[in-house]
Amino acid sequence: MKKKKPDHVVWDETHDRYFAKILPYASSLSGPIIEVPNVDAFKKKGVDKVSKQFQAELTDLQQQIKAFVSLAADTQLVYNAQFKFEPIVGETYHLYQGKESAFLSLIDPAEWDKKHLGSFRLNSDYKWERL
């Protein structure tokens, strides 16, 4: 029977060799203390930060979508209206309710007694922005 090595000696019986130098941890009482880092705090802090960032980005996207839908609806409303002139980019026009459908005019709402649906400006992308 082989002589058993003491507990503090790191001996591999299957290969008959010392293997303390290849261990990822200290193998004796005089070795350095192994401390496991607290990654839970790091994870919680990371999750909190990224959650707030995602929420802020989601809010921004929702606002952009609302603005896009509003711009698309206004543009469609004006293009579906009747007008007999070619609008100039950058100019302000007024939309009124007619007998059958809406119509676009240059006349200011204060100067006319018609139901005013809104004032719009044609931008360089040929989209109608509500004023």
CORHU-V507170 format. One record per pair of residues at least 24 apart in sequence whose ideal C-beta (glycine too) atoms are under 7 Angstrom apart, sorted by sequence separation. I is the first residue (numbers start at 1). J is the second residue. D is the distance in whole Angstrom. If there is no record, write none. Layout:
# CORHU-V507170
i = {I;I}
j = {J;J}
d = {D;D}
This chain:
# CORHU-V507170
i = {94;95;78;92;93;92;91;90;91;90;89;89;87;89;92;78;74;78;75;75;74;71;74;71}
j = {119;120;104;119;120;121;121;121;122;122;122;123;122;124;131;120;120;128;127;128;128;127;130;129}
d = {5;6;6;6;6;5;7;7;7;7;5;7;5;6;6;5;7;4;5;5;5;6;5;7}
